[in-house]
């Protein structure tokens, strides 16, 4: 999820202040005549709810959650996000028709770790050239060609892998010590929406911020 994509999605959005009563706020960001990529930011003491076209995310950390999300913006006008820290403050996630989550399995990270195991085996196992080629082909044929979005299937194949070449045994150990996830595009979009939405709110003249 790139910031350029987010800014394109919200370039025609307008802010409507539905409520602005201290820590109780309800802001709506929406393109006139369209619900595409719309979102609401709703706060009450100690919590913030983002809800809209990209799902629902509820955060809790400070009494004023706008203040919490402002801490990663060094000056007005910057659009920065901190998904790692912000995700730690999640209370609930609803992804709609999909299971809600801020993260998802990343097959590229899984593939990278498998290849790191393979490189280590070939460097330190004392195998000759033909044996290293056999080991490489075995890992390719039994693991790498099958890597996909199915996290459980990938783990099962890797955990069941076992081969003996040149008098040495090879198997993948302690895979659960690694992290094979990435932030979902919807969560990253939400993070940009939080940063951008609060920025737009801060640009409003105080006298225009009226309670609904």
PyMOL CGO cylinders between C-alpha atoms (Angstrom):
from pymol import cmd
from pymol.cgo import CYLINDER

trace = [
    CYLINDER, 0.00, 0.00, 0.00, 1.65, 3.20, -1.19, 0.3, 1, 1, 1, 1, 1, 1,
    CYLINDER, 1.65, 3.20, -1.19, 0.85, 6.69, 0.04, 0.3, 1, 1, 1, 1, 1, 1,
    CYLINDER, 0.85, 6.69, 0.04, 0.34, 7.78, -3.57, 0.3, 1, 1, 1, 1, 1, 1,
    CYLINDER, 0.34, 7.78, -3.57, -2.47, 5.25, -3.96, 0.3, 1, 1, 1, 1, 1, 1,
    CYLINDER, -2.47, 5.25, -3.96, -4.17, 6.46, -0.80, 0.3, 1, 1, 1, 1, 1, 1,
    CYLINDER, -4.17, 6.46, -0.80, -3.97, 10.13, -1.82, 0.3, 1, 1, 1, 1, 1, 1,
    CYLINDER, -3.97, 10.13, -1.82, -5.47, 9.24, -5.20, 0.3, 1, 1, 1, 1, 1, 1,
    CYLINDER, -5.47, 9.24, -5.20, -8.34, 7.43, -3.48, 0.3, 1, 1, 1, 1, 1, 1,
    CYLINDER, -8.34, 7.43, -3.48, -9.23, 10.44, -1.29, 0.3, 1, 1, 1, 1, 1, 1,
    CYLINDER, -9.23, 10.44, -1.29, -8.37, 13.33, -3.59, 0.3, 1, 1, 1, 1, 1, 1,
    CYLINDER, -8.37, 13.33, -3.59, -12.04, 14.39, -3.91, 0.3, 1, 1, 1, 1, 1, 1,
    CYLINDER, -12.04, 14.39, -3.91, -13.07, 13.62, -0.33, 0.3, 1, 1, 1, 1, 1, 1,
    CYLINDER, -13.07, 13.62, -0.33, -14.73, 16.32, 1.74, 0.3, 1, 1, 1, 1, 1, 1,
    CYLINDER, -14.73, 16.32, 1.74, -14.85, 16.52, 5.52, 0.3, 1, 1, 1, 1, 1, 1,
    CYLINDER, -14.85, 16.52, 5.52, -18.18, 16.75, 7.33, 0.3, 1, 1, 1, 1, 1, 1,
    CYLINDER, -18.18, 16.75, 7.33, -18.07, 17.41, 11.06, 0.3, 1, 1, 1, 1, 1, 1,
    CYLINDER, -18.07, 17.41, 11.06, -21.07, 15.51, 12.45, 0.3, 1, 1, 1, 1, 1, 1,
    CYLINDER, -21.07, 15.51, 12.45, -20.03, 16.02, 16.06, 0.3, 1, 1, 1, 1, 1, 1,
    CYLINDER, -20.03, 16.02, 16.06, -17.23, 17.93, 17.75, 0.3, 1, 1, 1, 1, 1, 1,
    CYLINDER, -17.23, 17.93, 17.75, -17.76, 18.00, 21.50, 0.3, 1, 1, 1, 1, 1, 1,
    CYLINDER, -17.76, 18.00, 21.50, -14.44, 17.73, 23.29, 0.3, 1, 1, 1, 1, 1, 1,
    CYLINDER, -14.44, 17.73, 23.29, -13.31, 14.12, 23.14, 0.3, 1, 1, 1, 1, 1, 1,
    CYLINDER, -13.31, 14.12, 23.14, -16.57, 13.13, 21.46, 0.3, 1, 1, 1, 1, 1, 1,
    CYLINDER, -16.57, 13.13, 21.46, -16.13, 13.51, 17.73, 0.3, 1, 1, 1, 1, 1, 1,
    CYLINDER, -16.13, 13.51, 17.73, -17.71, 12.13, 14.58, 0.3, 1, 1, 1, 1, 1, 1,
    CYLINDER, -17.71, 12.13, 14.58, -16.02, 13.09, 11.32, 0.3, 1, 1, 1, 1, 1, 1,
    CYLINDER, -16.02, 13.09, 11.32, -17.01, 11.84, 7.89, 0.3, 1, 1, 1, 1, 1, 1,
    CYLINDER, -17.01, 11.84, 7.89, -14.73, 11.87, 4.85, 0.3, 1, 1, 1, 1, 1, 1,
    CYLINDER, -14.73, 11.87, 4.85, -16.57, 11.22, 1.63, 0.3, 1, 1, 1, 1, 1, 1,
    CYLINDER, -16.57, 11.22, 1.63, -16.61, 12.04, -2.05, 0.3, 1, 1, 1, 1, 1, 1,
    CYLINDER, -16.61, 12.04, -2.05, -19.83, 13.88, -2.94, 0.3, 1, 1, 1, 1, 1, 1,
    CYLINDER, -19.83, 13.88, -2.94, -22.32, 11.51, -4.54, 0.3, 1, 1, 1, 1, 1, 1,
    CYLINDER, -22.32, 11.51, -4.54, -20.18, 8.41, -3.93, 0.3, 1, 1, 1, 1, 1, 1,
    CYLINDER, -20.18, 8.41, -3.93, -19.47, 6.02, -1.07, 0.3, 1, 1, 1, 1, 1, 1,
    CYLINDER, -19.47, 6.02, -1.07, -16.23, 4.72, -2.60, 0.3, 1, 1, 1, 1, 1, 1,
    CYLINDER, -16.23, 4.72, -2.60, -13.41, 4.85, -0.06, 0.3, 1, 1, 1, 1, 1, 1,
    CYLINDER, -13.41, 4.85, -0.06, -15.51, 6.84, 2.42, 0.3, 1, 1, 1, 1, 1, 1,
    CYLINDER, -15.51, 6.84, 2.42, -14.64, 6.60, 6.11, 0.3, 1, 1, 1, 1, 1, 1,
    CYLINDER, -14.64, 6.60, 6.11, -15.70, 7.94, 9.49, 0.3, 1, 1, 1, 1, 1, 1,
    CYLINDER, -15.70, 7.94, 9.49, -13.51, 8.76, 12.47, 0.3, 1, 1, 1, 1, 1, 1,
    CYLINDER, -13.51, 8.76, 12.47, -15.39, 8.50, 15.76, 0.3, 1, 1, 1, 1, 1, 1,
    CYLINDER, -15.39, 8.50, 15.76, -13.80, 9.21, 19.14, 0.3, 1, 1, 1, 1, 1, 1,
    CYLINDER, -13.80, 9.21, 19.14, -14.88, 9.00, 22.75, 0.3, 1, 1, 1, 1, 1, 1,
    CYLINDER, -14.88, 9.00, 22.75, -12.68, 9.17, 25.86, 0.3, 1, 1, 1, 1, 1, 1,
    CYLINDER, -12.68, 9.17, 25.86, -9.95, 6.57, 25.51, 0.3, 1, 1, 1, 1, 1, 1,
    CYLINDER, -9.95, 6.57, 25.51, -10.91, 5.19, 22.10, 0.3, 1, 1, 1, 1, 1, 1,
    CYLINDER, -10.91, 5.19, 22.10, -11.06, 5.86, 18.37, 0.3, 1, 1, 1, 1, 1, 1,
    CYLINDER, -11.06, 5.86, 18.37, -13.05, 3.95, 15.78, 0.3, 1, 1, 1, 1, 1, 1,
    CYLINDER, -13.05, 3.95, 15.78, -12.20, 4.06, 12.10, 0.3, 1, 1, 1, 1, 1, 1,
    CYLINDER, -12.20, 4.06, 12.10, -15.04, 2.62, 10.04, 0.3, 1, 1, 1, 1, 1, 1,
    CYLINDER, -15.04, 2.62, 10.04, -15.84, 2.75, 6.35, 0.3, 1, 1, 1, 1, 1, 1,
    CYLINDER, -15.84, 2.75, 6.35, -15.19, 1.16, 3.00, 0.3, 1, 1, 1, 1, 1, 1,
    CYLINDER, -15.19, 1.16, 3.00, -12.02, -0.54, 4.24, 0.3, 1, 1, 1, 1, 1, 1,
    CYLINDER, -12.02, -0.54, 4.24, -13.52, -2.16, 7.31, 0.3, 1, 1, 1, 1, 1, 1,
    CYLINDER, -13.52, -2.16, 7.31, -13.52, -1.18, 10.97, 0.3, 1, 1, 1, 1, 1, 1,
    CYLINDER, -13.52, -1.18, 10.97, -10.62, -0.72, 13.37, 0.3, 1, 1, 1, 1, 1, 1,
    CYLINDER, -10.62, -0.72, 13.37, -10.94, 0.33, 17.02, 0.3, 1, 1, 1, 1, 1, 1,
    CYLINDER, -10.94, 0.33, 17.02, -7.91, 1.68, 18.90, 0.3, 1, 1, 1, 1, 1, 1,
    CYLINDER, -7.91, 1.68, 18.90, -7.32, 2.61, 22.54, 0.3, 1, 1, 1, 1, 1, 1,
    CYLINDER, -7.32, 2.61, 22.54, -4.35, 4.26, 24.22, 0.3, 1, 1, 1, 1, 1, 1,
    CYLINDER, -4.35, 4.26, 24.22, -4.91, 7.85, 25.43, 0.3, 1, 1, 1, 1, 1, 1,
    CYLINDER, -4.91, 7.85, 25.43, -7.95, 9.80, 26.54, 0.3, 1, 1, 1, 1, 1, 1,
    CYLINDER, -7.95, 9.80, 26.54, -7.65, 11.84, 23.33, 0.3, 1, 1, 1, 1, 1, 1,
    CYLINDER, -7.65, 11.84, 23.33, -6.83, 9.42, 20.54, 0.3, 1, 1, 1, 1, 1, 1,
    CYLINDER, -6.83, 9.42, 20.54, -6.36, 12.25, 18.04, 0.3, 1, 1, 1, 1, 1, 1,
    CYLINDER, -6.36, 12.25, 18.04, -3.44, 13.34, 20.18, 0.3, 1, 1, 1, 1, 1, 1,
    CYLINDER, -3.44, 13.34, 20.18, -2.05, 9.80, 20.13, 0.3, 1, 1, 1, 1, 1, 1,
    CYLINDER, -2.05, 9.80, 20.13, -2.03, 9.64, 16.33, 0.3, 1, 1, 1, 1, 1, 1,
    CYLINDER, -2.03, 9.64, 16.33, -0.57, 13.15, 16.04, 0.3, 1, 1, 1, 1, 1, 1,
    CYLINDER, -0.57, 13.15, 16.04, 2.63, 12.07, 17.81, 0.3, 1, 1, 1, 1, 1, 1,
    CYLINDER, 2.63, 12.07, 17.81, 4.04, 10.50, 14.63, 0.3, 1, 1, 1, 1, 1, 1,
    CYLINDER, 4.04, 10.50, 14.63, 3.48, 13.66, 12.60, 0.3, 1, 1, 1, 1, 1, 1,
    CYLINDER, 3.48, 13.66, 12.60, 6.43, 15.92, 13.18, 0.3, 1, 1, 1, 1, 1, 1,
    CYLINDER, 6.43, 15.92, 13.18, 4.89, 18.97, 11.64, 0.3, 1, 1, 1, 1, 1, 1,
    CYLINDER, 4.89, 18.97, 11.64, 1.56, 19.91, 10.10, 0.3, 1, 1, 1, 1, 1, 1,
    CYLINDER, 1.56, 19.91, 10.10, 1.46, 18.80, 6.50, 0.3, 1, 1, 1, 1, 1, 1,
    CYLINDER, 1.46, 18.80, 6.50, 3.46, 15.60, 6.91, 0.3, 1, 1, 1, 1, 1, 1,
    CYLINDER, 3.46, 15.60, 6.91, 1.64, 12.32, 6.37, 0.3, 1, 1, 1, 1, 1, 1,
    CYLINDER, 1.64, 12.32, 6.37, 3.38, 9.62, 8.36, 0.3, 1, 1, 1, 1, 1, 1,
    CYLINDER, 3.38, 9.62, 8.36, 2.15, 6.35, 9.77, 0.3, 1, 1, 1, 1, 1, 1,
    CYLINDER, 2.15, 6.35, 9.77, 3.48, 3.94, 12.39, 0.3, 1, 1, 1, 1, 1, 1,
    CYLINDER, 3.48, 3.94, 12.39, 1.63, 0.67, 11.71, 0.3, 1, 1, 1, 1, 1, 1,
    CYLINDER, 1.63, 0.67, 11.71, 3.79, -1.41, 14.02, 0.3, 1, 1, 1, 1, 1, 1,
    CYLINDER, 3.79, -1.41, 14.02, 3.12, 0.72, 17.10, 0.3, 1, 1, 1, 1, 1, 1,
    CYLINDER, 3.12, 0.72, 17.10, -0.46, 1.58, 16.16, 0.3, 1, 1, 1, 1, 1, 1,
    CYLINDER, -0.46, 1.58, 16.16, -1.42, -2.06, 15.63, 0.3, 1, 1, 1, 1, 1, 1,
    CYLINDER, -1.42, -2.06, 15.63, -0.44, -2.75, 19.25, 0.3, 1, 1, 1, 1, 1, 1,
    CYLINDER, -0.44, -2.75, 19.25, -3.27, -0.43, 20.33, 0.3, 1, 1, 1, 1, 1, 1,
    CYLINDER, -3.27, -0.43, 20.33, -5.99, -2.26, 18.41, 0.3, 1, 1, 1, 1, 1, 1,
    CYLINDER, -5.99, -2.26, 18.41, -8.99, -3.42, 20.41, 0.3, 1, 1, 1, 1, 1, 1,
    CYLINDER, -8.99, -3.42, 20.41, -11.02, -4.87, 17.55, 0.3, 1, 1, 1, 1, 1, 1,
    CYLINDER, -11.02, -4.87, 17.55, -10.88, -5.41, 13.79, 0.3, 1, 1, 1, 1, 1, 1,
    CYLINDER, -10.88, -5.41, 13.79, -13.74, -6.21, 11.43, 0.3, 1, 1, 1, 1, 1, 1,
    CYLINDER, -13.74, -6.21, 11.43, -12.84, -6.96, 7.84, 0.3, 1, 1, 1, 1, 1, 1,
    CYLINDER, -12.84, -6.96, 7.84, -16.42, -7.45, 6.69, 0.3, 1, 1, 1, 1, 1, 1,
    CYLINDER, -16.42, -7.45, 6.69, -16.82, -10.60, 4.63, 0.3, 1, 1, 1, 1, 1, 1,
    CYLINDER, -16.82, -10.60, 4.63, -13.23, -11.65, 5.36, 0.3, 1, 1, 1, 1, 1, 1,
    CYLINDER, -13.23, -11.65, 5.36, -11.81, -12.46, 8.75, 0.3, 1, 1, 1, 1, 1, 1,
    CYLINDER, -11.81, -12.46, 8.75, -10.70, -9.19, 10.25, 0.3, 1, 1, 1, 1, 1, 1,
    CYLINDER, -10.70, -9.19, 10.25, -7.00, -8.77, 10.92, 0.3, 1, 1, 1, 1, 1, 1,
    CYLINDER, -7.00, -8.77, 10.92, -4.33, -6.10, 10.68, 0.3, 1, 1, 1, 1, 1, 1,
    CYLINDER, -4.33, -6.10, 10.68, -1.83, -8.66, 9.33, 0.3, 1, 1, 1, 1, 1, 1,
    CYLINDER, -1.83, -8.66, 9.33, -1.76, -11.53, 6.87, 0.3, 1, 1, 1, 1, 1, 1,
    CYLINDER, -1.76, -11.53, 6.87, 0.59, -14.31, 5.83, 0.3, 1, 1, 1, 1, 1, 1,
    CYLINDER, 0.59, -14.31, 5.83, 3.40, -13.16, 3.54, 0.3, 1, 1, 1, 1, 1, 1,
    CYLINDER, 3.40, -13.16, 3.54, 4.57, -16.00, 1.24, 0.3, 1, 1, 1, 1, 1, 1,
    CYLINDER, 4.57, -16.00, 1.24, 7.60, -13.96, 0.16, 0.3, 1, 1, 1, 1, 1, 1,
    CYLINDER, 7.60, -13.96, 0.16, 8.91, -13.84, 3.73, 0.3, 1, 1, 1, 1, 1, 1,
    CYLINDER, 8.91, -13.84, 3.73, 8.32, -17.57, 4.06, 0.3, 1, 1, 1, 1, 1, 1,
    CYLINDER, 8.32, -17.57, 4.06, 10.22, -18.22, 0.82, 0.3, 1, 1, 1, 1, 1, 1,
    CYLINDER, 10.22, -18.22, 0.82, 13.08, -16.01, 1.97, 0.3, 1, 1, 1, 1, 1, 1,
    CYLINDER, 13.08, -16.01, 1.97, 13.51, -17.98, 5.22, 0.3, 1, 1, 1, 1, 1, 1,
    CYLINDER, 13.51, -17.98, 5.22, 13.43, -21.32, 3.40, 0.3, 1, 1, 1, 1, 1, 1,
    CYLINDER, 13.43, -21.32, 3.40, 16.16, -20.08, 1.07, 0.3, 1, 1, 1, 1, 1, 1,
    CYLINDER, 16.16, -20.08, 1.07, 18.21, -18.85, 4.04, 0.3, 1, 1, 1, 1, 1, 1,
    CYLINDER, 18.21, -18.85, 4.04, 18.05, -22.36, 5.51, 0.3, 1, 1, 1, 1, 1, 1,
    CYLINDER, 18.05, -22.36, 5.51, 19.14, -23.80, 2.15, 0.3, 1, 1, 1, 1, 1, 1,
    CYLINDER, 19.14, -23.80, 2.15, 22.09, -21.42, 1.82, 0.3, 1, 1, 1, 1, 1, 1,
    CYLINDER, 22.09, -21.42, 1.82, 23.24, -22.23, 5.34, 0.3, 1, 1, 1, 1, 1, 1,
    CYLINDER, 23.24, -22.23, 5.34, 23.03, -25.97, 4.68, 0.3, 1, 1, 1, 1, 1, 1,
    CYLINDER, 23.03, -25.97, 4.68, 25.08, -25.72, 1.50, 0.3, 1, 1, 1, 1, 1, 1,
    CYLINDER, 25.08, -25.72, 1.50, 27.74, -23.55, 3.13, 0.3, 1, 1, 1, 1, 1, 1,
    CYLINDER, 27.74, -23.55, 3.13, 28.28, -25.59, 6.27, 0.3, 1, 1, 1, 1, 1, 1,
    CYLINDER, 28.28, -25.59, 6.27, 27.33, -29.18, 5.46, 0.3, 1, 1, 1, 1, 1, 1,
    CYLINDER, 27.33, -29.18, 5.46, 30.49, -30.16, 3.59, 0.3, 1, 1, 1, 1, 1, 1,
    CYLINDER, 30.49, -30.16, 3.59, 28.54, -31.39, 0.55, 0.3, 1, 1, 1, 1, 1, 1,
    CYLINDER, 28.54, -31.39, 0.55, 30.23, -31.55, -2.83, 0.3, 1, 1, 1, 1, 1, 1,
    CYLINDER, 30.23, -31.55, -2.83, 28.90, -29.76, -5.90, 0.3, 1, 1, 1, 1, 1, 1,
    CYLINDER, 28.90, -29.76, -5.90, 26.66, -32.60, -7.04, 0.3, 1, 1, 1, 1, 1, 1,
    CYLINDER, 26.66, -32.60, -7.04, 25.23, -33.08, -3.56, 0.3, 1, 1, 1, 1, 1, 1,
    CYLINDER, 25.23, -33.08, -3.56, 24.54, -29.36, -3.17, 0.3, 1, 1, 1, 1, 1, 1,
    CYLINDER, 24.54, -29.36, -3.17, 22.74, -29.39, -6.53, 0.3, 1, 1, 1, 1, 1, 1,
    CYLINDER, 22.74, -29.39, -6.53, 20.67, -32.36, -5.36, 0.3, 1, 1, 1, 1, 1, 1,
    CYLINDER, 20.67, -32.36, -5.36, 19.78, -30.61, -2.11, 0.3, 1, 1, 1, 1, 1, 1,
    CYLINDER, 19.78, -30.61, -2.11, 18.82, -27.44, -3.95, 0.3, 1, 1, 1, 1, 1, 1,
    CYLINDER, 18.82, -27.44, -3.95, 16.62, -29.37, -6.38, 0.3, 1, 1, 1, 1, 1, 1,
    CYLINDER, 16.62, -29.37, -6.38, 14.96, -31.31, -3.56, 0.3, 1, 1, 1, 1, 1, 1,
    CYLINDER, 14.96, -31.31, -3.56, 14.02, -28.15, -1.66, 0.3, 1, 1, 1, 1, 1, 1,
    CYLINDER, 14.02, -28.15, -1.66, 12.82, -26.54, -4.88, 0.3, 1, 1, 1, 1, 1, 1,
    CYLINDER, 12.82, -26.54, -4.88, 10.65, -29.51, -5.87, 0.3, 1, 1, 1, 1, 1, 1,
    CYLINDER, 10.65, -29.51, -5.87, 9.18, -30.24, -2.43, 0.3, 1, 1, 1, 1, 1, 1,
    CYLINDER, 9.18, -30.24, -2.43, 8.85, -26.77, -0.89, 0.3, 1, 1, 1, 1, 1, 1,
    CYLINDER, 8.85, -26.77, -0.89, 9.56, -23.73, -3.04, 0.3, 1, 1, 1, 1, 1, 1,
    CYLINDER, 9.56, -23.73, -3.04, 7.35, -24.59, -6.02, 0.3, 1, 1, 1, 1, 1, 1,
    CYLINDER, 7.35, -24.59, -6.02, 4.34, -24.96, -3.70, 0.3, 1, 1, 1, 1, 1, 1,
    CYLINDER, 4.34, -24.96, -3.70, 4.66, -21.73, -1.70, 0.3, 1, 1, 1, 1, 1, 1,
    CYLINDER, 4.66, -21.73, -1.70, 1.41, -19.79, -1.94, 0.3, 1, 1, 1, 1, 1, 1,
    CYLINDER, 1.41, -19.79, -1.94, -1.05, -17.83, 0.22, 0.3, 1, 1, 1, 1, 1, 1,
    CYLINDER, -1.05, -17.83, 0.22, -2.00, -20.95, 2.21, 0.3, 1, 1, 1, 1, 1, 1,
    CYLINDER, -2.00, -20.95, 2.21, -0.10, -20.42, 5.47, 0.3, 1, 1, 1, 1, 1, 1,
    CYLINDER, -0.10, -20.42, 5.47, -1.08, -23.77, 6.99, 0.3, 1, 1, 1, 1, 1, 1,
    CYLINDER, -1.08, -23.77, 6.99, -0.16, -25.73, 3.87, 0.3, 1, 1, 1, 1, 1, 1,
    CYLINDER, -0.16, -25.73, 3.87, 3.23, -24.04, 3.63, 0.3, 1, 1, 1, 1, 1, 1,
    CYLINDER, 3.23, -24.04, 3.63, 4.04, -24.85, 7.25, 0.3, 1, 1, 1, 1, 1, 1,
    CYLINDER, 4.04, -24.85, 7.25, 2.91, -28.46, 6.91, 0.3, 1, 1, 1, 1, 1, 1,
    CYLINDER, 2.91, -28.46, 6.91, 5.09, -29.07, 3.86, 0.3, 1, 1, 1, 1, 1, 1,
    CYLINDER, 5.09, -29.07, 3.86, 8.11, -27.45, 5.48, 0.3, 1, 1, 1, 1, 1, 1,
    CYLINDER, 8.11, -27.45, 5.48, 7.66, -29.26, 8.80, 0.3, 1, 1, 1, 1, 1, 1,
    CYLINDER, 7.66, -29.26, 8.80, 7.28, -32.62, 7.05, 0.3, 1, 1, 1, 1, 1, 1,
    CYLINDER, 7.28, -32.62, 7.05, 10.35, -32.06, 4.88, 0.3, 1, 1, 1, 1, 1, 1,
    CYLINDER, 10.35, -32.06, 4.88, 13.20, -34.45, 5.54, 0.3, 1, 1, 1, 1, 1, 1,
    CYLINDER, 13.20, -34.45, 5.54, 15.99, -35.61, 3.27, 0.3, 1, 1, 1, 1, 1, 1,
    CYLINDER, 15.99, -35.61, 3.27, 19.37, -37.29, 3.63, 0.3, 1, 1, 1, 1, 1, 1,
    CYLINDER, 19.37, -37.29, 3.63, 22.19, -36.38, 1.26, 0.3, 1, 1, 1, 1, 1, 1,
    CYLINDER, 22.19, -36.38, 1.26, 25.87, -37.19, 1.61, 0.3, 1, 1, 1, 1, 1, 1,
    CYLINDER, 25.87, -37.19, 1.61, 25.32, -38.77, 4.98, 0.3, 1, 1, 1, 1, 1, 1,
    CYLINDER, 25.32, -38.77, 4.98, 23.69, -35.61, 6.35, 0.3, 1, 1, 1, 1, 1, 1,
    CYLINDER, 23.69, -35.61, 6.35, 20.07, -35.13, 7.34, 0.3, 1, 1, 1, 1, 1, 1,
    CYLINDER, 20.07, -35.13, 7.34, 18.24, -31.92, 6.47, 0.3, 1, 1, 1, 1, 1, 1,
    CYLINDER, 18.24, -31.92, 6.47, 14.98, -30.62, 7.88, 0.3, 1, 1, 1, 1, 1, 1,
    CYLINDER, 14.98, -30.62, 7.88, 13.52, -27.24, 8.78, 0.3, 1, 1, 1, 1, 1, 1,
    CYLINDER, 13.52, -27.24, 8.78, 13.56, -26.59, 12.51, 0.3, 1, 1, 1, 1, 1, 1,
    CYLINDER, 13.56, -26.59, 12.51, 12.06, -23.82, 14.69, 0.3, 1, 1, 1, 1, 1, 1,
    CYLINDER, 12.06, -23.82, 14.69, 10.10, -22.21, 11.85, 0.3, 1, 1, 1, 1, 1, 1,
    CYLINDER, 10.10, -22.21, 11.85, 7.61, -20.91, 14.41, 0.3, 1, 1, 1, 1, 1, 1,
    CYLINDER, 7.61, -20.91, 14.41, 10.34, -18.67, 15.78, 0.3, 1, 1, 1, 1, 1, 1,
    CYLINDER, 10.34, -18.67, 15.78, 10.08, -16.59, 12.58, 0.3, 1, 1, 1, 1, 1, 1,
    CYLINDER, 10.08, -16.59, 12.58, 7.48, -14.01, 11.64, 0.3, 1, 1, 1, 1, 1, 1,
    CYLINDER, 7.48, -14.01, 11.64, 5.85, -14.57, 8.26, 0.3, 1, 1, 1, 1, 1, 1,
    CYLINDER, 5.85, -14.57, 8.26, 3.29, -11.77, 8.26, 0.3, 1, 1, 1, 1, 1, 1,
    CYLINDER, 3.29, -11.77, 8.26, 2.81, -8.36, 6.71, 0.3, 1, 1, 1, 1, 1, 1,
    CYLINDER, 2.81, -8.36, 6.71, 0.29, -5.62, 7.32, 0.3, 1, 1, 1, 1, 1, 1,
    CYLINDER, 0.29, -5.62, 7.32, -2.81, -5.88, 5.18, 0.3, 1, 1, 1, 1, 1, 1,
    CYLINDER, -2.81, -5.88, 5.18, -3.47, -3.24, 2.57, 0.3, 1, 1, 1, 1, 1, 1,
    CYLINDER, -3.47, -3.24, 2.57, -6.72, -2.35, 4.33, 0.3, 1, 1, 1, 1, 1, 1,
    CYLINDER, -6.72, -2.35, 4.33, -4.93, -1.73, 7.63, 0.3, 1, 1, 1, 1, 1, 1,
    CYLINDER, -4.93, -1.73, 7.63, -2.25, 0.39, 5.96, 0.3, 1, 1, 1, 1, 1, 1,
    CYLINDER, -2.25, 0.39, 5.96, -5.02, 2.33, 4.16, 0.3, 1, 1, 1, 1, 1, 1,
    CYLINDER, -5.02, 2.33, 4.16, -6.68, 2.85, 7.53, 0.3, 1, 1, 1, 1, 1, 1,
    CYLINDER, -6.68, 2.85, 7.53, -3.41, 4.16, 9.00, 0.3, 1, 1, 1, 1, 1, 1,
    CYLINDER, -3.41, 4.16, 9.00, -3.05, 6.69, 6.20, 0.3, 1, 1, 1, 1, 1, 1,
    CYLINDER, -3.05, 6.69, 6.20, -6.70, 7.63, 6.64, 0.3, 1, 1, 1, 1, 1, 1,
    CYLINDER, -6.70, 7.63, 6.64, -6.12, 8.30, 10.35, 0.3, 1, 1, 1, 1, 1, 1,
    CYLINDER, -6.12, 8.30, 10.35, -3.11, 10.48, 9.71, 0.3, 1, 1, 1, 1, 1, 1,
    CYLINDER, -3.11, 10.48, 9.71, -4.69, 12.32, 6.79, 0.3, 1, 1, 1, 1, 1, 1,
    CYLINDER, -4.69, 12.32, 6.79, -8.13, 12.66, 8.40, 0.3, 1, 1, 1, 1, 1, 1,
    CYLINDER, -8.13, 12.66, 8.40, -6.78, 14.18, 11.61, 0.3, 1, 1, 1, 1, 1, 1,
    CYLINDER, -6.78, 14.18, 11.61, -4.62, 16.48, 9.51, 0.3, 1, 1, 1, 1, 1, 1,
    CYLINDER, -4.62, 16.48, 9.51, -7.70, 17.71, 7.63, 0.3, 1, 1, 1, 1, 1, 1,
    CYLINDER, -7.70, 17.71, 7.63, -9.52, 18.23, 10.92, 0.3, 1, 1, 1, 1, 1, 1,
    CYLINDER, -9.52, 18.23, 10.92, -6.62, 20.26, 12.30, 0.3, 1, 1, 1, 1, 1, 1,
    CYLINDER, -6.62, 20.26, 12.30, -6.77, 22.57, 9.28, 0.3, 1, 1, 1, 1, 1, 1,
    CYLINDER, -6.77, 22.57, 9.28, -10.38, 23.59, 9.98, 0.3, 1, 1, 1, 1, 1, 1,
    CYLINDER, -10.38, 23.59, 9.98, -10.86, 26.99, 11.55, 0.3, 1, 1, 1, 1, 1, 1,
    CYLINDER, -10.86, 26.99, 11.55, -11.98, 26.54, 15.18, 0.3, 1, 1, 1, 1, 1, 1,
    CYLINDER, -11.98, 26.54, 15.18, -15.20, 28.44, 14.68, 0.3, 1, 1, 1, 1, 1, 1,
    CYLINDER, -15.20, 28.44, 14.68, -16.22, 26.01, 11.95, 0.3, 1, 1, 1, 1, 1, 1,
    CYLINDER, -16.22, 26.01, 11.95, -15.95, 23.00, 14.23, 0.3, 1, 1, 1, 1, 1, 1,
    CYLINDER, -15.95, 23.00, 14.23, -19.53, 22.77, 15.44, 0.3, 1, 1, 1, 1, 1, 1,
    CYLINDER, -19.53, 22.77, 15.44, -21.23, 20.02, 17.37, 0.3, 1, 1, 1, 1, 1, 1,
    CYLINDER, -21.23, 20.02, 17.37, -23.99, 18.22, 15.49, 0.3, 1, 1, 1, 1, 1, 1,
]
cmd.load_cgo(trace, "trace")
